């Protein structure tokens, strides 16, 4: 989700809420402790230099259970970040504390912002020999004889 879509969504909601990938809500007393601009320059495994720009939100919760972040307040934080940091309309990445700092993509369901698990991926599959399609294999062809895997057969 791009920053412009987040700003549009904030204009339509009365409260700011985030839903975790497991369906639970981030506690309502969360803070947005950072709105940042992250620029990543790297070389993929195929030797291609790549540049990635994202807008980062960091969510945090403390023991101030009465705290609520109003949509307008978050819009003000975003506006200040755009002005001071030169943040542009890039995709949003959200950090939230799990077992370690989790990084999530962001969607909006019309009422809540939804954190979506991020996945790693190879950016140079053609250089790494990764097939573009899943191979279709018949399991029967993988087992030399029909009853090869049975109790006491030694295959497990």
C-alpha positions in Angstrom: 0.0 0.0 0.0 1.4 3.4 -0.9 1.6 6.4 1.4 -1.1 8.3 -0.6 -3.6 5.4 -0.1 -2.8 5.5 3.7 -3.5 9.2 3.8 -6.8 8.7 1.8 -7.9 5.9 4.2 -7.1 8.1 7.2 -9.6 10.6 6.0 -12.4 8.0 6.1 -11.9 6.5 9.5 -12.8 7.6 13.0 -10.1 5.6 14.7 -6.7 4.2 13.6 -6.5 0.5 14.1 -4.2 -2.3 12.8 -4.9 -6.0 12.5 -2.1 -8.5 12.7 -1.7 -11.4 10.2 -3.2 -13.8 12.9 -6.4 -11.7 13.0 -5.8 -10.1 16.4 -5.8 -6.3 16.7 -2.8 -4.3 17.7 -3.8 -2.9 21.2 -5.7 0.4 20.8 -3.1 2.2 22.9 -0.3 1.8 20.3 2.0 4.6 19.3 3.5 5.3 15.9 7.0 6.0 17.1 8.6 6.5 13.7 7.6 7.5 10.2 10.7 7.2 8.1 12.2 7.0 4.7 14.3 4.0 4.1 16.6 3.7 1.0 18.2 0.4 0.4 20.9 -0.1 -2.3 21.9 -3.7 -2.8 23.2 -6.3 -5.3 21.0 -9.3 -5.9 22.3 -12.8 -6.3 22.4 -12.3 -10.0 24.8 -9.3 -9.7 22.2 -6.6 -10.5 22.4 -3.4 -8.5 19.0 -2.5 -7.1 17.5 0.5 -5.3 14.5 0.2 -3.0 12.7 3.1 -1.4 10.0 2.6 1.3 8.2 4.6 3.9 8.5 3.0 7.3 6.0 3.1 10.2 7.0 1.7 13.5 4.2 0.7 15.9 4.9 0.5 19.6 2.9 0.0 22.7 3.5 1.2 26.3 1.6 1.0 29.5 -0.3 4.2 28.8 -3.6 2.3 28.2 -5.6 5.5 27.7 -3.5 6.6 24.7 -5.3 6.7 21.3 -3.8 7.9 18.0 -6.4 10.0 16.1 -6.4 9.8 12.3 -5.7 13.6 12.1 -2.7 13.2 14.4 -1.2 10.5 12.2 -1.9 12.6 9.1 0.0 15.5 10.8 3.0 13.2 11.6 3.0 12.0 8.0 2.9 15.6 6.7 5.8 16.6 8.9 7.8 13.6 7.7 7.1 14.5 4.1 8.2 18.0 4.7 11.3 17.4 6.8 12.5 14.1 5.3 11.4 14.5 1.8 9.2 11.4 2.0 7.6 10.5 -1.4 4.7 8.3 -2.3 6.3 4.8 -1.8 5.1 1.5 -0.4 4.6 1.3 3.3 6.5 -1.1 5.5 5.3 -1.5 9.1 7.5 -2.6 12.0 5.9 -4.1 15.0 7.3 -6.0 18.0 6.8 -9.8 17.8 9.4 -12.3 18.9 11.7 -9.9 17.2 10.9 -6.8 15.2 8.4 -8.0 12.5 8.2 -6.3 9.2 4.9 -6.2 7.4 3.3 -4.9 4.2 0.1 -2.9 4.7 -3.4 -3.2 3.3 -6.7 -1.5 4.2 -10.0 -3.4 4.5 -12.2 -0.3 4.5 -12.1 0.0 8.3 -8.8 -1.2 9.6 -5.2 -1.3 8.4 -4.1 -4.9 8.0 -0.5 -6.0 8.5 0.5 -8.6 5.9 3.5 -10.9 6.4 6.4 -10.1 4.2 8.3 -12.9 2.4 11.8 -13.1 1.1 12.2 -13.9 -2.6 15.0 -14.4 -5.1 15.1 -11.4 -7.4 17.3 -13.2 -10.0 15.6 -16.5 -10.5 16.7 -16.7 -14.1 20.4 -16.5 -12.9 19.9 -19.0 -10.1 18.3 -21.8 -12.1 15.0 -21.5 -10.3 12.2 -23.0 -12.5 9.5 -20.5 -13.4 6.8 -23.1 -13.0 6.3 -25.7 -10.4 7.4 -29.1 -11.6 4.5 -31.6 -11.9 5.6 -34.9 -10.5 3.6 -38.0 -10.0 4.2 -39.4 -6.5 3.9 -43.0 -7.9 7.1 -42.2 -10.0 9.0 -41.3 -6.8 8.4 -44.5 -5.0 10.1 -47.5 -6.6 7.5 -50.0 -5.4 4.0 -49.4 -4.2 4.5 -50.8 -0.7 8.0 -49.5 -0.1 6.9 -47.4 2.8 5.2 -49.5 5.4 5.8 -50.2 9.1 9.1 -51.9 9.5 10.1 -51.2 5.9 12.9 -48.9 6.8 11.8 -45.9 4.8 10.8 -43.7 7.8 
